Amino acid sequence: MNIHFISIGGSAMHNLAIALTKKDFSVTGSDDVIHEPSKSRLEQYGLLPKQFGWFPEKISSEIDVIILGMHAKGDNPELLRAQELGLKIYSYPEFLFEQSKNKTRVVIGGSHGKTTITSMILHVLHYHEKEVDYMVGAQLEGFETMVHLTKKNDFTVLEGDEYLSSPIDLRPKFHLYKPNIALLSGIAWDHINVFPTFENYVEQFDVFINSITNGGILVYNEEDEIVKKLVEKSTAAIKKYPYRSPEHFIENGITFLQTGEGDLPLEIFGNHNLQNLAGAKWICQHMGIDEDDFYEAIVSFKGASKRLEKIVENNSTVVFKDFAHSPSKVEATTTAVKEQYSERTVLACLELHTYSSLNAAFLSEYKGALNSADKAVVFYSPNAVKIKQLDEVTKEQIATSFEREDLIIYTNPQEFKEFLFSQNLENTALLLMSSGNYGGLDFDEVKELI
């Protein structure tokens, strides 16, 4: 089968392209820009386009399938040519479903925690040498790619993102997977550019619950009131399994899980991560891993890339990088670090980078999100606001939204870097929260701070 990717450079797209190449499909692709690490990884597999840009002449009737990425626009020249020729066009979630429709599909959904939960499940299965197909939104230790597809595996584990599928398919990705086993971790308003009201956003999760196959299984976080309410009112013909934070304690900066097998030291910490662990345990049990085997494996789980990722540590200082950007994630991550390092100064730096976080109407959702930090900094780029064609955001609006009088605010990348590099980090936990890079901050340089 000949497959062509329009927008091959995306995180999920390039991993799917590699997975299909490994499955002996003939794969080509185009993109107008490709960043690292996608660029090097595509080059390694002979998939990097010779020229960047869109070339409708590449599209011919010899192509069996087009896979269309969200980065492309509806008027993309290659897409228009494919439509003109009547070629089969899939979004990548549609194609993943096609590849897994004869397997048991396990889909992990929720506004937060889905990458970590999916990663935990895959870590445990990998530890016990249980082979499954998968798609996860982060690079994992011990896994070469973020997508793996085979003909032989019985299970497919998919991270279920609620964002849109493609420029011509405006359904949320996780509506397309039709899970046999599903998990819902929590709901907190996000992606306001496509879900302009909270009610509209919550409705997507209701549709997800109703997409579970008859007789299927839903594992859900009963400590999240919105999830609990949605699940309890659902009349879908499914089995429901609630979970909540397991018993635990913190001693000398280490979180211990209290189990029937004794107290187990974990590499991870924070209430969200413990909730994630409880959800992952239920899913693994439904996939044939018993409780004792789950605990044996999970103690070595260090976390998913950029999810409370420890980038450097010495006796008195620790630095974390985290993908947190939505208000609930920022609050949960900051609180988790303060609880874990209660005797240290927590310096929390947040970059407002996404469409939602730079939207003046959404800023009030950040009220109190950084309150657990001893020192709190917000960085944002006025240029990013312009690029996203949003109304201007002022420092005064940000200060008012967070309701923290001592909040430090930077809009200049160099000034933020100078501040960061001037700090005495003795007895400190530094937390860098962003889906960007603070206007060009080199995280390898940050490692040299301690």
Rosetta blueprint (number, residue, H / E / L):
1 M L
2 N E
3 I E
4 H E
5 F E
6 I E
7 S L
8 I L
9 G L
10 G L
11 S H
12 A H
13 M H
14 H H
15 N H
16 L H
17 A H
18 I H
19 A H
20 L H
21 T H
22 K H
23 K L
24 D L
25 F L
26 S E
27 V E
28 T E
29 G E
30 S E
31 D E
32 D L
33 V L
34 I L
35 H L
36 E L
37 P L
38 S H
39 K H
40 S H
41 R H
42 L H
43 E H
44 Q H
45 Y L
46 G L
47 L L
48 L L
49 P L
50 K L
51 Q L
52 F L
53 G E
54 W L
55 F L
56 P H
57 E H
58 K H
59 I L
60 S L
61 S L
62 E L
63 I L
64 D L
65 V E
66 I E
67 I E
68 L E
69 G L
70 M L
71 H L
72 A L
73 K L
74 G L
75 D L
76 N L
77 P H
78 E H
79 L H
80 L H
81 R H
82 A H
83 Q H
84 E H
85 L H
86 G L
87 L L
88 K E
89 I E
90 Y E
91 S E
92 Y H
93 P H
94 E H
95 F H
96 L H
97 F H
98 E H
99 Q H
100 S H
101 K L
102 N L
103 K L
104 T E
105 R E
106 V E
107 V E
108 I E
109 G E
110 G L
111 S L
112 H L
113 G L
114 K H
115 T H
116 T H
117 I H
118 T H
119 S H
120 M H
121 I H
122 L H
123 H H
124 V H
125 L H
126 H H
127 Y H
128 H L
129 E L
130 K L
131 E L
132 V L
133 D E
134 Y E
135 M E
136 V L
137 G L
138 A L
139 Q L
140 L L
141 E L
142 G L
143 F L
144 E L
145 T L
146 M L
147 V E
148 H E
149 L L
150 T L
151 K L
152 K L
153 N L
154 D L
155 F E
156 T E
157 V E
158 L E
159 E E
160 G E
161 D L
162 E L
163 Y L
164 L E
165 S E
166 S E
167 P L
168 I L
169 D E
170 L E
171 R E
172 P E
173 K H
174 F H
175 H H
176 L L
177 Y L
178 K L
179 P L
180 N L
181 I E
182 A E
183 L E
184 L E
185 S L
186 G L
187 I L
188 A L
189 W L
190 D L
191 H L
192 I L
193 N L
194 V L
195 F L
196 P L
197 T L
198 F H
199 E H
200 N H
201 Y H
202 V H
203 E H
204 Q H
205 F H
206 D H
207 V H
208 F H
209 I H
210 N H
211 S L
212 I L
213 T L
214 N L
215 G L
216 G L
217 I E
218 L E
219 V E
220 Y E
221 N E
222 E L
223 E L
224 D L
225 E H
226 I H
227 V H
228 K H
229 K H
230 L H
231 V H
232 E H
233 K H
234 S L
235 T L
236 A L
237 A L
238 I L
239 K E
240 K E
241 Y E
242 P E
243 Y E
244 R L
245 S L
246 P L
247 E L
248 H E
249 F E
250 I E
251 E E
252 N L
253 G L
254 I E
255 T E
256 F E
257 L E
258 Q E
259 T E
260 G L
261 E L
262 G E
263 D E
264 L E
265 P E
266 L L
267 E L
268 I L
269 F L
270 G L
271 N H
272 H H
273 N H
274 L H
275 Q H
276 N H
277 L H
278 A H
279 G H
280 A H
281 K H
282 W H
283 I H
284 C H
285 Q H
286 H H
287 M L
288 G L
289 I L
290 D L
291 E H
292 D H
293 D H
294 F H
295 Y H
296 E H
297 A H
298 I H
299 V L
300 S L
301 F L
302 K L
303 G L
304 A L
305 S L
306 K L
307 R L
308 L L
309 E E
310 K E
311 I E
312 V E
313 E E
314 N L
315 N L
316 S L
317 T E
318 V E
319 V E
320 F E
321 K E
322 D E
323 F L
324 A L
325 H L
326 S L
327 P H
328 S H
329 K H
330 V H
331 E H
332 A H
333 T H
334 T H
335 T H
336 A H
337 V H
338 K H
339 E H
340 Q H
341 Y L
342 S L
343 E L
344 R L
345 T E
346 V E
347 L E
348 A E
349 C E
350 L E
351 E E
352 L E
353 H L
354 T L
355 Y L
356 S L
357 S L
358 L L
359 N L
360 A L
361 A L
362 F L
363 L H
364 S H
365 E H
366 Y H
367 K L
368 G L
369 A L
370 L L
371 N L
372 S L
373 A L
374 D L
375 K E
376 A E
377 V E
378 V E
379 F E
380 Y E
381 S L
382 P H
383 N H
384 A H
385 V H
386 K H
387 I H
388 K L
389 Q L
390 L L
391 D L
392 E L
393 V L
394 T L
395 K H
396 E H
397 Q H
398 I H
399 A H
400 T H
401 S H
402 F H
403 E L
404 R L
405 E L
406 D L
407 L L
408 I E
409 I E
410 Y E
411 T L
412 N L
413 P H
414 Q H
415 E H
416 F H
417 K H
418 E H
419 F H
420 L H
421 F H
422 S H
423 Q L
424 N L
425 L L
426 E L
427 N L
428 T E
429 A E
430 L E
431 L E
432 L E
433 M E
434 S L
435 S L
436 G L
437 N L
438 Y L
439 G L
440 G L
441 L L
442 D L
443 F H
444 D H
445 E H
446 V H
447 K H
448 E L
449 L L
450 I L
